[in-house]
């Protein structure tokens, strides 16, 4: 993600966002399923980790977690969690092959431009070990727009996201849908896919 306005919103409201997502992740069945599907000691990437709550939960479950974000305030928060290696990195900074047993891309790639998504997904597929576990969650819908506090979102239908993930080389194994209240105070529909490399 390279949209300066979106990055600035998160930088200015990092503490507020941390409080919002921390409560949600404590009871996230998708995170619990992701952790349960990986062996202890597995190498995991938390892409766009935010304040690091998911990374902390994964590390606490015995996974070796690399957490990346493009917002320095979030990297500092994530790095404060025990067992989490936090790095300042944009989506295009993910490189290497067969590095991770699992990749958790939870409501992060929704800030990427639609034209860039195939490239990002391809890089993540390359970084994932064969048979590794991939989780992606995005807000569902069509088009792209800023929310009321200035964050830029790209929306996807389930069919569109499934096609893009499949084209990148993943095998989709499950889907979940829901509605969650955002930091802008409005409910937003979302879609999450689980897949293997």
N, C-alpha and C positions, 0 to 999 in steps of 0.2 A: 504494500500500500504506500502510495506516495502523495496522496491528497493532503496538502498542508492544513487545510481547515479541519478535516477530520482528526488528524493527529493532534492539532492544537486543542480541540474540544476534549479529547481524552486526557491530554496533559493537564489542562486546567481543572478537570473534574475527576481526576484519578481516584481520590478518596471516596467521592460519592459513588463512582462506578464500582469500586471495590466492595462497598457495603451492599450494593444491589445484587451483584452476581455471586457474592459469597453465600448469601442465604439460599439462592437457587441451587448452587452446586452441591450443597450438603446432602440434598435428597434427590440428586439427578440419577435416574435409573440407567440412562445411557452411559454415563461415566462409570457407574458400577459394573455394567455389562462389559464395557471396554477393558477395564482393569481385570475383571474375572477371566477374560478370554486370553490374557497374556500370561506367560510363565513368570515367576519371580525373577528379578534381575534383568528383565527385558529392557532393551534400549527404546525409549519413547521420545518423540518430538511433540511438544505442545506448541503448535504454530499460531502466533498471535495470542500469546498466553494471557494478556491483560495482567491483572494483579497477581496471578499465579495460584489461585485457589485450586484449580483442577490439577496443576502440576504438583502442588503440595499433597493433594489426596493420592495421586499416583505414586509419588515418592514414598509416602507413608505406607503404601501397600507393597513396597519392595521393588518398585520399578526404578530404573535409572533414567532420570528425566532431564532432557535439554529443553529449555523454555525460551522461545524467541518472541520479540515484539519490537515494533518500530517506535514505540513511545518510551523514552528513557525513564520516566516516572514509573511505568509498569515494570520495566526490567529491574529497577531497584526493589520494588515490592516483591516481585517473584523471586529474586535472588535471596531475599531475607528468609524464605522458607527452607527448612532443613531438607537436604538431599536434592535440591533443585539447582541445576546449573543454568543461569539465566544469561542470555546474550541479546544485545541490541542488533536486530536484523530485520530487513524487509523481506517480502515474499521472494523477491528475485535473488536473495542471498542464500537461499537453500540450494545446496549443491552436493555432489557426491552420489555414489551408487551403493546400494545394499547396506545402508548405514543403520536404519531403524527397524525394530520389530513391530512398532506401531506408530501411527501418526494421528494426533488428535487436532483437527482443524475446526474448532467449535466457534461458530459465529465470528470468524476472522476474515475468511476469503470473501465475505459479502461486501467488503470494502474495496475489493479489487475491481478494476475495469473489466467489463464482459470480454473485451477483445484480448485481455491478458490471461483470462482464466485457463484456456487450454495449455498455455505455456507453464503456468503454475502447477496445474494438475500433473502434467507430464514430468516436471522436475520432482514432484512428490512421489510419483510412481517409481521413478528411478532411485530415489533415496530410500524407498521402502524395500526391505528384504523380500525375496520371493515368498509368497504366502502370508506376508505381513498384514496387519490389521489397519484399516483406514477408516476414520470417522470424519464426516463433514456435515456441518449444520449451517443453514443460511435462512434468511427471511424469504418466505415464498411470495410470489407475485410476478409482475412483469415490469420491464423497464428499469430505469434508474432515477433516483432523486435524492435530495437532501431531506433529512428530517427537520423538525422545528428548532433543533439546537445546532444544526449545521453539519451533521455527519452525512457523508455521501454513501448511499447504499445501492447495490445492484441486486435486483430481485430475480428469482428463478422459479419456474414451475417445476414440479417433481419430474415430469417427463424430460424437460430440458436438462436438468441437473443430472439425472440418471444417464442420459445420452452422453453428456460431456465427461462424466466420470468413467463410463464404459469405454469411450473413445480414447481416453488417456491410458487405458490398459488394465483398469481395475475390474474386478467381478463384484457387482453389487449383490449383497446377501440379505439386506434388510432395510426397512424404512420406518421412520416414525414422524408423526406430525403433532403440532400443538400450537398454542397461543400463549405468549408471555408478555408481561408488561415491560416496556422499555424505559430507559433513563429519560426519554422525552415525555413519559407519562401516558403513553398510548399503547394499547395492546397490538401485538404484531404476530401474524401467523408465520410459522416456520416449518421447514422440512429438514430432516436429518437422514443421512444414508450411512450404512455401514457396508464396508467392502473389503476385499482382500486383493493384495498385489499379485 
